[in-house]
Amino acid sequence: MKGRVTLRAPRHSDEDELLALVRASRSLHRPWAHPPADRAAFRHYLRRNRQKTLEALLAIRREDGAIVGAFNLSQIFHGPFRNAYLGYWVGRPFSRQGYMAEGMQLLLRHAFETLKLHRVEANVQPGNRSSRELLRKAGFRRKGSLRATSRLAGAGATMNAGRSPSRTSDARPTHDGDACGRPASRLRRGWWAPVRVARESATR
């Protein structure tokens, strides 16, 4: 039986709908997430998605094709390490309805079965309880806290996800922004100390 959501890459025709959803969701996202909020940011988002180390996927509701939210796999490493960081956000009209939990399972299947990753890691704000719970239900396990804090615009960060309980984890700050896919230029004010969580492929 098909679920309520599917995943696909963002495209130019999504611009107006995605930006409208982000504008309607600002109070929900802040301070945790800063998805593309204007046309320039959206186009930068599309350009970045062409990189081999990043994969952005939109969560789409099957019944009407509405954009529910988004997932971002960043710092995708292949070779023996085969690791990535996952960020995500949901639109306010679709929050607390289980859409992102369904999308998370699709995302993890894609990460481990299609991309053949061994592990997906997350840096999640301790105060972001709903995201911590989503990660816990998806099988993430806490690996500790980052020793170094990071400057973050507005003082927040989103979370990331993985597949099976991980036994080794080395969370590192991203080079092109945070785990939510925000560019480094957005990482400035506000201090945060994210919790490290990770999942590994069951077939590793």
N, C-alpha and C positions, 0 to 999 in steps of 0.2 A: 504494500500500500504506500502510495506516495505521500510525503509529508506536506506541510503547508508552505514551506519555503524551498527555494532553490538558490544556487549561487551562480553568478556570472561576473565577468570583468566589466568595469565601468566603461561607458562610451560617451561620445560627445553629446548625443541626444539626451543623456541623463542630467545635463547641467541644470536646467531650470528646476526640475523636480527635486534633485538632491539639495540644491541651495535653499529652496523653500523649506524642505524638511529640516535642514540644519538651523535655519533662522527660527523655526517654530520650536526647536529643541534646546535653545541656548541655556535656559534655566536648568534643564536636566543635565546637560553636558558639563557645565562649569561647576567646579574647577577641574573635573576629571579629564575631559577630552576637548580637543580643538580641531574638529574636522574642517575641510575646506568651506570657507564662509563667503567667498566672493568668486567672481569669474576667473580672476587671475590665479587664485589658489586652486580652483578646480582644474584649470588647464595644466598647472604645475603637477597636480595629482595624476593626471593622465600621462604626462611626460615621464614622471618617475616610475609609473607602472610598466614602462617599456624596459626598465632595467632588469637584469637577470637576478639581482639580489633582492628584488621587491615584487610581491604579487598582491594586488588589491582585488577584493571580490565583494560585490554587493549582494546583500541578502534580499531576495525578491519574493513577495507573496504570490503564490501560484494563482489564486483566484482572480486577481485583477492586475498583476504585474507591478504592484506598488513597491517602491524601495522601502524596505523596513529598516535597514542599517547597513553596516559595512564591516569587513574584516580586512586586516592588513598583515601579511607575512613580510617581515623585513629582516635584513641581514641574513639572507638565505645562504648558507654555506653548504657546498657539496663536497665531494671527496670523502675522506674517512670521518670527518666531524658530522656532517649532515644535520645541521642545526638551524633553527630560525626563531625569531621572536614574533609574537602575535599580538596585535592590538585590535580593538573593535569599539563600535559605538552603535546605539540603537536610537531611532527617532522617537520622540515623545508619544505620538499617537499609537505606537506599537510596543511600548515598554510594558514589562510585567505580564506579558501574554504568552511567553514561552517561545516566541519566534527566534530569538537569538540562541536559545538552548538547542533548538532544532538546527539552526544554521551552524552552530559550533560543531555538532557531530558531522555535518557535511564537510566543514572546513578541515577537521582533523582527519577524516577519511582521505581527503584530497592531499593533505600534507604528508601522510604516512604511506598511502598506497600509490598515489600518482607521482608526487615529488620524491618519494622514497626517503623522506627525512627520518632520522633516528630520534630526534627530540625537538620539542617546541617549548620555549620558555616564556615566562611572564614576569613582568615587574608591576606589581599592583599596590596602589595606595592602601595602607592599613585602614583608613577611614571609609573606603569605598566598599561598604558591606555587600551591596547587591552583586558587585562584580566578583568579590571574593567568593560568594556563595555559588555563583555561576561556574567559576573555575573549579571549586571543590566538587560540584556535581559532575563536572566533565572529567574528573579523575586527576586533577592537578594535586600535587603535594608540595607543602611548604619546604623550601630548601634553606631558609634563613633570611637575613636582611642585608641589603647592600651596605657596605661599610662607608662608601663615599656618597654624599648627598648630591643632588643635581639641581641646578636652577631651572625653574619651570615657569613659563608665562602664566600668571593667574594662580599658580600654586596647585597644579593637579596633574594626574596622569591616568591613562586608562590601563587596562589589563591585557594579558595575553594568555594563550591557551595551548594545550597539548593533548597527548593521547593516553598513555599508560603511566603509572607511577614511575618517577625517575629516581635513580640512586646516585647520580652524579650531576652536578649543575654548576656552571660558572657564568653567572649573569654579568654582563658588561654593558656599559652605556653604548648606545648606538652612535655611529659616526655621522649619519645623515639626519639625525633628529632622534626623537624618542621612540619607544616601542609602539606608540599609537600611529606612527607615520608622520608626526609633525616635523617640519624642517627645523634644523638646528637654530635658525634665527628666532624661533619662537621660544627657545629654552633660555629664559633669562631671569625673571623675578620669581621669588617664592622658593622656599626650600622644601624638599620632600625626601623621605627615606623609604623607598619601595621595598616590599616584601618579595623575595624570590620564590617563584613556584615553577614547576616543570612537569612535563609528561614525556614518556618515551614510547617508542613504537613497541607494540606487543610482539612483533616479529623480529625485533633486532637480534 
